[in-house]
Amino acid sequence: MGNKEPIGIILLNLGGPDSVQAVKPFLYNLFSDRKIIQLGPPFLQKPLARLISMLRSKKTEGYYRLIGGKSPILDITNAQAKALEEALNQASGVRCQVSEETEKKNTDSPIHPFTDSPVFKVFVGMRYWHPLIEDVIPQIYNDGIRKLIGLSLYPQYSLATSGSTLSKFREAASKHSMEVFCTPSWYDHPLYIEALVDVIKKGMESFISDSPIHRFTDSPVYVLFSAHSLPEKFIDEGDPYVRHIERTIEEIIKRIPVKWHLSYQSKSGPVKWLGPSTNEKLRELAGRNIKNILMVPISFVSDHIETLYEIDILYRQMAKDLGINLKRTVSLNTHPLFIEALKDLIIKNVKELGWTE
């Protein structure tokens, strides 16, 4: 194993404050990024970002206190990285890093898609809070990695998410002598879709305890896909985000027949954002006498403030006040099919790049 040239993968995500005290600097980093929102002319971006972070920090700190005092996104992304590293090294025949139970399972049904067996090392880099991408890349280089894949954990591409994150990744990686490759989106990957279908089916079935319905396909449950919102001008300028969201939904409903709607959450600022907003959509559905809604956070692959506070607390209470029984699908986090999707993406990348030869 020591003779193999290691291949690095860095899982790229937004990041989140790891304490209440980190909320203000996290917000400052977020609003300092002009790819997300332009706060006046460039020279005013950081001063205005500092002002906004000061004004919003107290309220936002309260939200984080309600979900445990920090964002769980780093813990979850680390778990995703560990699961992916084990899956990749099992697939390549590298078995020294896996448990005896997993070893036995792999022996019973070996999978060896590589003619040569690279050692995979999976890292985590965050855009707006530690571990920051620009801090992790030098560590990866010092670990002896000379081939590195940046894998965005945003399934659907947008300049404001994957675009900004991958730009920072390329900038940091360019300072070191490494071959790098980016995986910017995977909104219709079959295994990712199957993972979503699985959690939707389980979510639909969870309504059985609340009603006499015995088959989810016959249940009067509406699926509400809720995606993170984006200023409309991004779409007007050619951003593919909405098209990718719609394609993800198209692939899901090919596999599971559901009555569904799409809305957008988490907008901020005075500009015009994508609509309808999730709170507007909930009011509309209540007005149509719809009583059971399964919310699917379609653009998120791990739990964080948008799922644990915005959906589980804010929208659930709103739905209750409207007479709606609202449930949410569990987040993908380390769902086995989701990890398999990421593994498949990496294996295909490595083969296409010729890094196994």
Secondary structure, 3 states (H helix, E strand, C coil): CCCCCCEEEEEEECCCCCCHHHHHHHHHHHHCCCCCCCCCCHHHHHHHHHHHHHHHHHHHHHHHHHCCCCCCHHHHHHHHHHHHHHHHHHHCCCCCCCCHHHHHHHHHCCCCCCCCCCCEEEEEEECCCCCEHHHHHHHHHHCCCCEEEEEECCCCCCHHHHHHHHHHHHHHHCCCCCEEEEECCCCCCHHHHHHHHHHHHHHHHHHHHHCCCCCHHHCCEEEEEEEECCEHHHHHCCCCHHHHHHHHHHHHHHHCCCEEEEEEECCCCCCCECCCEHHHHHHHHHHCCCCEEEEEECCCCCCCHHHHHHHHHHHHHHHHHCCCEEEECCCCCCCHHHHHHHHHHHHHHHHHHCCCC
